[in-house]
Amino acid sequence: YQQAPGLEELEVLVNSMANKMSSDPYGNPVTDNFPWVPYAEKVAEYFRGQEVLPEKVNTLWNNLANVLGHLGDNSRAAQLFDLVLTSAIHNFGEDHPTVAVSQSNLGLVLGTLGEFPRALELLELALNNTLRNFGEDHPDVASYRSNLASVVSDLGDYPRAAQLLELALDSALHN
């Protein structure tokens, strides 16, 4: 009780909670695990304040943010996704594919919260990052274009949204 445990001592607990917050193959949280959210939050909270999260903790925070978003707590989800993005940039650099996933996750939640300018910026960064890393034929390109089209549509730029959706559909049909 006098010495705070480190990641080594908490590794099994962190991994267990990250697994409890994991998603099905379609990216949706498993509803049977929703009762575990308070426990996962408590474990994740232990690492708050650390600018750089170990990868295992990053996974826990990302999975927890995803679950919170599906439960409708988008404000807390955005806070966690923001921390995950900061850590991913620090751990991997701005051009890493993991950063694109974090940018997209945060952008989607911000769009849900009506923070369209920042959502637009993050979703454009995620798309451009994925195009640079993998090219037009990568499956994430279609997904990121579709996500971006949603925010562009919310901003009222319907011609650009239609163009993005056409490109996303074309990409999805050819992959």
C-alpha atoms as one frame of an Amber mdcrd trajectory, in Angstrom:
protein
   0.000   0.000   0.000   2.985   2.309   0.334   4.352   1.748  -3.132   2.231
   2.285  -6.215   2.204  -0.722  -8.532   3.675  -0.368 -11.990   2.566  -1.828
 -15.290   4.423  -5.080 -14.576   2.299  -5.691 -11.484  -0.891  -4.615 -13.251
  -0.227  -6.258 -16.616  -2.636  -9.159 -16.155  -5.382  -6.821 -14.937  -4.794
  -4.338 -17.779  -4.883  -7.139 -20.376  -7.994  -8.650 -18.827  -9.865  -5.337
 -18.854  -8.703  -4.569 -22.422 -10.099  -7.945 -23.488 -13.366  -7.296 -21.639
 -13.697  -4.028 -23.590 -12.835  -5.586 -26.956 -15.121  -5.568 -29.964 -16.714
  -8.183 -32.157 -15.330  -8.721 -35.678 -17.448  -5.792 -36.913 -15.978  -3.304
 -34.427 -18.965  -3.249 -32.093 -18.497  -3.783 -28.361 -19.769  -7.046 -26.959
 -22.797  -6.085 -24.868 -22.189  -8.915 -22.387 -19.101  -7.031 -21.289 -20.837
  -3.704 -20.566 -21.105  -4.536 -16.823 -17.297  -4.561 -16.725 -17.052  -0.886
 -17.757 -16.715   0.514 -14.201 -13.861  -1.897 -13.494 -12.104  -1.089 -16.753
 -12.505   2.627 -16.012 -10.913   2.168 -12.594  -7.936   0.318 -14.058  -7.580
   2.861 -16.889  -7.869   5.757 -14.449  -4.790   4.531 -12.619  -2.708   5.580
 -15.637  -4.335   9.007 -16.147  -1.833  11.816 -16.048   0.822   9.867 -17.872
   1.540  11.633 -21.132   2.734   8.465 -22.805   0.825   5.267 -22.220   2.365
   1.822 -22.530   0.906   0.002 -25.534  -1.181  -2.355 -23.376  -2.735   0.583
 -21.528  -3.284   2.367 -24.839  -5.255  -0.674 -26.020  -7.345  -0.652 -22.853
  -8.116   3.070 -23.210  -8.957   2.697 -26.901 -11.285  -0.255 -26.283 -12.889
   1.474 -23.308 -13.447   4.657 -25.356 -15.112   2.574 -28.061 -17.459   0.991
 -25.519 -18.255   4.351 -23.907 -19.104   5.767 -27.336 -21.473   2.880 -28.008
 -23.051   3.456 -24.603 -23.659   7.097 -25.593 -21.025   8.688 -23.360 -19.333
  10.443 -26.254 -17.713  13.162 -24.152 -15.734  10.660 -22.095 -15.036   8.607
 -25.203 -13.585  11.707 -26.892 -11.372  12.419 -23.878  -9.971   8.898 -23.933
  -9.544   8.821 -27.727  -7.676  12.129 -27.469  -5.279  10.610 -24.919  -4.840
   7.540 -27.115  -4.058   9.738 -30.134  -1.479  11.765 -28.196   0.188   8.589
 -27.006   0.113   6.995 -30.466   1.786  10.048 -32.015   4.449   9.989 -29.315
   5.025   6.219 -29.596   4.905   5.827 -33.379   5.183   9.223 -35.094   2.544
  11.167 -37.016   2.635   9.007 -40.169   2.103   5.604 -38.544  -1.063   3.624
 -39.425  -1.952   3.337 -35.724  -2.142   7.131 -35.598  -4.603   7.097 -38.518
  -6.880   4.709 -36.615  -6.717   6.967 -33.549  -7.416  10.050 -35.663 -10.423
   8.364 -37.231 -11.807   7.150 -33.897 -11.516  10.587 -32.327 -12.853  12.293
 -35.459 -15.965  10.108 -35.493 -16.764  10.812 -31.850 -16.150  14.538 -32.292
 -18.515  14.500 -35.263 -21.147  12.892 -33.048 -20.570  15.672 -30.524 -21.014
  18.319 -33.246 -17.377  19.447 -33.187 -17.260  19.350 -36.968 -14.153  21.447
 -37.774 -11.839  19.308 -35.624 -13.611  16.124 -36.714 -13.093  17.117 -40.358
  -9.412  17.827 -39.769  -8.794  14.499 -38.015 -10.708  12.437 -40.576  -8.825
  14.096 -43.452  -5.529  13.356 -41.681  -6.553   9.722 -41.158  -7.493   9.312
 -44.822  -4.313  10.964 -46.090  -2.165   8.935 -43.697  -3.750   5.688 -44.890
  -3.407   6.645 -48.552   0.306   7.416 -48.012   0.941   4.199 -46.122  -1.169
   1.728 -48.088  -2.487   3.320 -51.278  -5.946   3.396 -52.839  -6.523  -0.351
 -52.598  -6.466  -0.633 -48.808  -9.872  -1.451 -47.243  -9.516   1.342 -44.655
  -9.492   3.926 -47.451 -13.141   3.243 -48.276 -14.095   3.339 -44.611 -12.226
   6.575 -43.924 -13.718   8.218 -47.023 -17.180   7.244 -45.868 -16.510   8.621
 -42.376 -15.190  11.849 -43.857 -18.227  12.116 -46.144 -20.505  11.975 -43.123
 -18.850  15.006 -41.508 -18.602  16.853 -44.830 -22.337  16.267 -45.294 -23.036
  17.531 -41.770 -21.171  20.705 -42.739 -23.459  21.109 -45.767 -20.937  20.390
 -48.538 -23.146  17.825 -50.272 -21.295  17.693 -53.611 -17.997  16.854 -51.865
 -19.783  14.330 -49.616 -21.296  12.640 -52.684 -17.900  12.533 -54.368 -16.296
  10.962 -51.287 -19.071   8.381 -51.041 -18.724   7.487 -54.725 -14.982   7.014
 -54.257 -15.597   4.951 -51.111 -18.092   2.733 -52.906 -15.786   2.272 -55.871
 -12.930   1.375 -53.552 -15.071  -1.039 -51.530 -16.349  -2.776 -54.664 -12.841
  -3.318 -56.001 -11.392  -4.765 -52.783
